[in-house]
Amino acid sequence: MKRWLAMICVLCCLALSGCAGAEKKGWTQEEWENVIMALASDDEEPVPESRRVSFRSGWLPSAEKGFINLLLISSDAPDIDRNFGRADAILVCRTNLWTGETRLLSLPEDALTTLPEAPEPIALRYVNCFGGAGLTARCVNDALNLGISHFCAVNIEAFIEIVDALGGVTMELTEGEAQALDAAPGEQRLNGDQALRYVKLRRPGDGSIRVRALLTAVLRQTAEGGSLKQMVSLADLLLPCVDTNLTTDDIVDLIFALFGQSRPVSFDAMGFSAKDGVLNAELAAQSREFLYGGE
């Protein structure tokens, strides 16, 4: 018996030592410089596969009862099943599952944040390249303490099908936006192609603004005039374009919360600019006040 115990201990030690030897080493200066160059290029997957990290459920807190705190990411990944592209827009969505009240907070995608094991801070929009939406949610939680428990990343191209399935979406266009879309200023009904062009109209640092405006308009319009049957059809259309840790039950809860109310639900939206280009304590306090204020 002692001999068997000794052999088991030896095998365990060998296994542990093998695992330790397989751990990723720290970044070399050359590796990091190559990745930084790739991030600034048109490379579809700028971070080598050997340097990516997979999502682990322990990164995110347990879901809060009666609420869903969801990180929404619009990604330029050509294949959402390999979601390691840059984030075009990053929003935090907090939905009350009893009332449907929803608050959308857009985060500055170019703000600097820390990444585990990285030698220096990087822009928030690049975190997705290293570990997908799950890692981005973890970094946002670490920086702002927002209690995000779920994530959902969607390819920006999916907006075309969603808006067309709704029969278009009504948006208020500025003169510059209208000119770029070959439309008239003011309230206009946009089809899917126009909606995609609308969200791609951006200056450095404002990627989330129009995504937030379009998402708010889509949610409000569907909540006021859509049926549960239409919402389920939209979910079927959207899911193939989505990388998420939402379960089927979570999705059903959201659909009923947003579109199953007897009266229209409220949607509040806000965006913040990062002071000095970093996600700091001041931005954290403002974010929590907007999402949780009054609760």
VOGU-3710 file (C-alpha; in Angstrom, 3 decimals, decimal comma):
1> mkrwlamicv> 0,000/0,000/0,000  2,774/2,418/0,899  4,468/1,613/-2,413  1,302/2,510/-4,344  0,909/5,742/-2,394  4,519/6,639/-3,138  4,029/5,981/-6,856  0,866/8,095/-6,919  2,707/10,977/-5,201  5,556/10,759/-7,727
11> lcclalsgca> 3,129/10,765/-10,660  1,269/13,770/-9,226  4,530/15,673/-8,780  5,563/14,892/-12,358  2,193/16,018/-13,669  2,325/19,267/-11,705  5,867/19,972/-12,805  4,826/19,328/-16,419  1,932/21,776/-16,096  4,211/24,374/-14,579
21> gaekkgwtqe> 6,639/23,983/-17,432  3,797/24,452/-19,936  2,762/27,856/-18,536  3,194/30,811/-20,845  6,300/32,840/-20,266  6,267/36,597/-20,004  6,235/38,717/-23,141  9,588/39,453/-24,729  10,075/42,991/-25,986  10,129/41,770/-29,591
31> ewenvimala> 6,887/39,769/-29,158  5,091/42,714/-27,618  6,280/45,156/-30,293  5,097/42,769/-33,035  1,648/42,490/-31,436  1,354/46,281/-31,022  2,180/46,691/-34,719  -0,382/44,037/-35,669  -3,073/45,705/-33,543  -2,575/48,930/-35,501
41> sddeepvpes> -2,743/47,073/-38,838  -5,583/45,465/-40,784  -4,684/41,992/-39,521  -7,968/40,146/-38,774  -6,444/38,273/-35,808  -3,534/40,423/-34,571  -2,689/38,379/-31,457  -1,086/34,947/-32,075  -3,229/32,018/-30,991  -0,529/30,891/-28,575
51> rrvsfrsgwl> -0,873/34,209/-26,754  -4,656/34,282/-26,411  -6,413/33,236/-23,242  -9,678/31,339/-23,134  -12,612/32,562/-21,088  -12,972/31,124/-17,593  -16,257/31,491/-15,706  -14,379/32,470/-12,543  -13,448/35,744/-14,185  -16,965/37,134/-13,783
61> psaekgfinl> -19,178/37,452/-10,692  -22,391/35,492/-10,207  -25,467/37,058/-11,758  -27,430/39,444/-9,557  -30,935/38,148/-8,843  -33,560/40,026/-10,831  -31,043/41,901/-12,991  -28,715/41,172/-15,889  -25,509/43,167/-16,175  -24,319/42,601/-19,717
71> llissdapdi> -21,236/43,797/-21,587  -22,136/44,445/-25,233  -19,329/44,500/-27,786  -19,443/45,253/-31,470  -16,467/43,391/-32,949  -14,783/43,553/-36,354  -14,045/39,814/-36,173  -14,965/38,306/-39,579  -16,059/35,066/-37,890  -17,827/35,493/-34,543
81> drnfgradai> -16,947/31,891/-33,630  -13,330/33,090/-33,573  -14,033/36,353/-31,808  -10,559/37,827/-31,443  -11,049/41,029/-33,408  -10,992/44,628/-32,247  -14,016/46,105/-30,489  -15,732/48,849/-32,489  -17,959/49,769/-29,568  -18,231/48,700/-25,917
91> lvcrtnlwtg> -21,385/49,191/-23,862  -22,648/48,061/-20,471  -26,338/47,142/-20,383  -28,191/46,769/-17,058  -31,728/45,371/-17,329  -34,260/45,017/-14,529  -35,930/41,646/-15,241  -39,077/42,664/-13,333  -39,756/46,008/-14,998  -37,674/45,871/-18,163
101> etrllslped> -36,015/49,184/-17,271  -32,728/49,254/-19,143  -29,690/51,505/-18,895  -27,035/51,625/-21,596  -23,601/52,998/-20,763  -21,068/53,360/-23,567  -17,409/53,125/-22,586  -14,530/54,919/-24,330  -13,023/52,138/-26,423  -9,672/53,938/-26,741
111> alttlpeape> -9,195/54,406/-22,978  -6,137/52,651/-21,598  -6,571/49,678/-19,300  -4,353/46,987/-17,824  -4,290/43,471/-19,214  -3,158/40,479/-17,138  0,502/39,650/-17,907  0,835/42,479/-20,436  3,935/44,673/-19,933  2,060/47,954/-20,467
121> pialryvncf> -1,510/49,342/-20,656  -3,425/48,965/-23,910  -6,594/50,467/-25,382  -9,780/48,798/-24,147  -10,839/47,988/-27,726  -7,800/45,715/-28,142  -8,486/43,513/-25,088  -10,931/41,456/-27,157  -8,022/40,389/-29,395  -6,287/38,752/-26,427
131> ggagltarcv> -9,210/36,852/-24,904  -12,527/37,713/-26,483  -15,504/39,365/-24,833  -15,044/37,415/-21,589  -11,609/38,911/-20,985  -12,907/42,382/-21,888  -15,690/41,978/-19,319  -13,141/40,984/-16,698  -10,929/44,010/-17,442  -13,916/46,386/-17,309
141> ndalnlgish> -14,975/44,875/-13,976  -11,433/45,203/-12,607  -11,236/48,848/-13,683  -14,768/50,060/-12,906  -16,257/47,476/-10,524  -19,559/47,295/-12,432  -20,572/43,740/-11,511  -20,775/42,554/-15,129  -21,781/38,889/-15,129  -22,565/38,320/-18,817
151> fcavnieafi> -21,127/39,307/-22,172  -22,418/39,410/-25,726  -20,268/40,202/-28,765  -21,821/40,711/-32,175  -20,322/41,359/-35,587  -21,244/44,860/-36,722  -22,488/43,460/-40,055  -25,348/41,788/-38,163  -27,023/45,199/-37,876  -28,056/44,948/-41,534
161> eivdalggvt> -30,211/41,854/-40,996  -31,607/43,042/-37,653  -32,751/46,441/-38,937  -34,147/45,012/-42,186  -36,049/42,370/-40,183  -37,651/45,220/-38,233  -38,634/47,002/-41,435  -36,125/49,783/-40,742  -35,400/51,975/-37,737  -36,173/55,668/-37,160
171> meltegeaqa> -33,153/57,852/-36,311  -32,575/61,586/-35,861  -29,810/62,604/-38,291  -27,571/65,650/-38,068  -26,763/67,535/-41,242  -23,355/65,837/-41,513  -24,796/62,360/-40,905  -27,576/62,956/-43,421  -25,114/64,097/-46,068  -22,969/60,982/-45,552
181> ldaapgeqrl> -26,055/58,748/-45,876  -27,536/60,592/-48,872  -30,572/61,496/-46,794  -32,229/64,628/-45,425  -31,459/65,975/-41,927  -33,924/65,262/-39,145  -35,984/62,171/-38,429  -35,403/59,495/-41,050  -36,244/55,819/-41,493  -33,017/53,887/-42,122
191> ngdqalryvk> -32,766/50,479/-43,753  -30,121/47,936/-42,758  -27,450/49,179/-45,158  -27,952/52,801/-44,064  -27,860/51,749/-40,390  -24,534/50,004/-40,945  -23,120/53,089/-42,672  -24,498/55,211/-39,820  -22,647/53,283/-37,070  -19,450/53,367/-39,136
201> lrrpgdgsir> -19,521/57,187/-39,244  -17,043/58,018/-36,528  -14,199/60,131/-35,376  -11,401/58,724/-33,189  -12,794/57,933/-29,756  -16,541/58,109/-30,556  -17,123/54,569/-31,811  -19,747/53,779/-29,180  -21,889/56,900/-29,643  -23,802/55,893/-32,776
211> vralltavlr> -23,903/52,212/-31,832  -25,521/53,268/-28,546  -27,969/55,554/-30,369  -28,935/52,850/-32,870  -29,267/50,154/-30,208  -31,439/52,425/-28,058  -33,670/53,219/-31,055  -34,004/49,529/-31,978  -34,859/48,535/-28,384  -37,373/51,345/-27,957
221> qtaeggslkq> -39,027/50,675/-31,298  -39,353/46,928/-30,765  -40,542/47,345/-27,167  -43,268/49,763/-28,257  -44,453/47,997/-31,383  -42,976/44,493/-31,508  -44,603/41,239/-30,459  -43,013/38,428/-28,474  -43,201/36,272/-31,611  -41,221/38,907/-33,527
231> mvsladlllp> -38,647/39,095/-30,718  -38,113/35,333/-30,768  -37,659/35,492/-34,561  -35,083/38,266/-34,134  -33,264/36,203/-31,507  -33,081/33,270/-33,940  -31,686/35,641/-36,557  -29,143/37,196/-34,208  -27,771/34,192/-32,295  -25,593/32,834/-35,168
241> cvdtnlttdd> -23,851/36,236/-35,221  -23,234/36,305/-31,465  -20,531/35,196/-29,031  -22,117/35,123/-25,565  -22,265/33,364/-22,215  -26,000/34,081/-21,913  -27,949/30,860/-21,460  -31,238/30,116/-23,205  -33,036/30,911/-19,938  -31,203/34,262/-19,703
251> ivdlifalfg> -32,260/35,167/-23,238  -35,887/34,235/-22,563  -35,825/36,321/-19,357  -34,489/39,310/-21,292  -37,071/38,976/-24,066  -39,951/38,864/-21,570  -38,470/41,722/-19,530  -38,004/44,000/-22,530  -40,947/43,069/-24,704  -43,475/41,317/-22,486
261> qsrpvsfdam> -44,507/44,329/-20,390  -48,030/45,724/-20,511  -46,598/49,205/-20,957  -43,475/50,563/-22,722  -40,275/50,123/-20,713  -37,762/52,909/-20,194  -34,367/53,079/-21,863  -31,732/55,468/-20,539  -28,444/55,870/-22,385  -25,268/57,722/-21,505
271> gfsakdgvln> -21,620/57,751/-22,484  -18,462/58,909/-20,716  -15,095/60,094/-21,912  -12,089/58,768/-20,053  -10,231/61,510/-18,209  -6,550/61,542/-19,215  -7,286/58,571/-21,475  -7,544/55,976/-18,685  -10,335/54,153/-16,857  -9,909/55,820/-13,459
281> aelaaqsref> -11,746/55,992/-10,132  -13,740/59,075/-11,201  -15,099/57,281/-14,272  -15,840/54,221/-12,114  -17,927/56,300/-9,688  -19,845/58,002/-12,529  -20,508/54,673/-14,226  -21,845/53,027/-11,077  -24,003/56,053/-10,259  -25,630/55,904/-13,686
291> lygge> -26,168/52,120/-13,685  -27,107/51,666/-10,026  -28,211/55,116/-8,900  -31,453/55,066/-6,918  -31,372/51,315/-6,281
//
